[in-house]
Amino acid sequence: MRLRSLIKNQVLSIDDHKWGCQEEKKWDFKHCDIHVDKRTNFPINGKIREVQIKIPINSNRPIEITNKKNGNKSKLDDIPNNLKKEIENAFSNEEIRNAFVVDVYDVLINFSSKISDEDKAKETLMKIAKHFNLGIPTETIPTYVDNVLSKYSLKFKITKDEEYTAEIQKGNIKIGQF
């Protein structure tokens, strides 16, 4: 599937960058974006890359890619062309992009309830994982602190050498090859 290229040897982190601000989420505003942070596990041009991808949810604005370290808009020297192309190609199909955004949007609404029990956590992670065509998880790992679910992880084994992890914890969801 087209989106798996975003997590091969990389990790995506999904949130709305407003946790803890007690800000009302008004998703119908034209300036609202879903933010996806991406970190490569390998150097590109000698550096591990961390970028933020802003996917507009209520406008026709283009996807915006910025370098997380300095906040610059994508410039050739800030974000390598192959990384920028990978992101643009993954989201170039409007149907795939919209389906992903709809599910991420659904996950972000009442996010704190998504980790209230194992069933909800698994359902949430599977909603995101399906966009990367990861199949059925081969392992589930709940983590409890003081009898409260604090993190929930799913492992997906594609081949003997290709394994992915999806995890949810307070504040974010991560998916990729950790």
N, C-alpha and C positions, 0 to 999 in steps of 0.2 A: 504494500500500500504506500501511497505517496508520502504520507506523514512519517513513516518509520525512519526515513533518512534524517529527520530532525533529532532522533534520539540514538542513532547508531554511534557508539563511542562518545556519546554526549548525554547531558542531563537537561531536561526542561523543568522549570519550576513555575507553577501557575498560582497566581493570586491576583487581587485587585489593587495591591499596594496601598491599601487604606485600613489594614487591620489595626485595631486598637484606637482608632481615632474617633470612635463612636459617631462616625459620619453616616448619615442616611444614604443608602445606595439608591440613587435615582437613575436607573439605567436608561430612561427615556431621553436623557439629555444628549444633545448632538455631540458633545465633547467627550463622552464616555468611551473608553477603550478597555479591552481586556489586555492585560500585560502578561507576556510569557517571557521568562528569563531563560537564556540558553547558555550553557557552559560546555565548552569542548573538553574532552579528557585527553586531548593530544595537542601538541603545539601546531599552530598554523603560522608560517613565517616566523618561527622561533618563539611564539607566545601562546599560552593557554588563553583562549578567547572567551570573554563573557559579554553577551549582548542582551539587550532588552528589545523584545518585539512587541509593538503596540498594534493590535488588530482592532480597528474601529468596529463598533457594533451597531451604531445608529447613524452612519453617514457614508458617503462615498469616498472619504479620504483614503489615500493609499496606506498600505501597511508601512509603519515607520520602524526602522532598525537603528538603534543607537548603541554606542559603545558604553557598557556599564561603568567602566572605570572613570571616564572623563565626561560622559553625557553628551558627547558630540553626535550629531546626526551622521548617518553613514557616509563616510568619506573613504576614498580608495585606500588611504594609508591607515585609517582606523579599523576598518572591517574588510578583510580579504574578499576579493570578488567571488571566490568559490563558496565561501560561507554565505555571503549575501544571496548568490544565485540559488543555493540550496534552500534557503528560507523562502525566497520568492517562488521557486518552482513548487515547493510543498504546498503553498497556499494559493497558487495561481488558478486552480480550479475552484470557481465560485461555489459550487455545490458542496465540495469537500470542506472548504473554508467555513461556509455557513453552518454546516452540520457540526463541525468542531466548536465553533463559537456558541451555538445554541446549547450544546452540552456543557461547555465550560461555564456559560452564563447560569445554567441551571444548578451547577455545582456550587457556584459562588453565592447564590441566594441561600440565606440561612446556613452558611458554611459551618458554623460551630456545631450544628445538629448532625452534620455528616460524620462526625467522629464520636457520636454519643454511644454507639454500639457497633459490634463487629459486622453485623449484617448491613447496616447503613454504610459503613466504611468500605466494605467490599463492593457494594452496589455502586458507590461513587467512583471508586477506582476502575471498575469494569466499564463504566460509562466513558471514561477518558481513554482507557487502554484500547477499546475497540477501534478507535480512530488510527491506531498504529498497527492494527491487525496482529495483535500479540497472542490471540487465541485464549485458551483456558489456562488459568494459573496452575503451576505445578506445586506451589507451596504458599501457605498463608502464615504470616508472622504477626500476631497481635502483641503489643507491648503495653503492659499495665504499670502504672505508678500509683501506689496507694489504692489499689482496686479500681482505678479509673483508666479507661483506654486512652493512652496518650499518643500512640502511633500504631498504624496498621499497614503492613506491607504485603504485596503480592509479588511472587517470582514467576517469570514466564521463561520457559526454556524452548527456544526456537530450534536450535541444533545443539550438538554437544559443545560447540564453541561460542554460541550466541545466546546470551541470557539477558533479560531485562527485568527491572524492578520498578514497581509503582508503589508509592507510599503516600499516606496522608497523615498529617499531624496538625496540631493547632497552627493555623496561619498559612499553610500551603500544601500543595500536592507536588510531588516530584515524580518524574518518570524518565527512565533511560537506563543507561549502563553505568552504574555507579563505580 
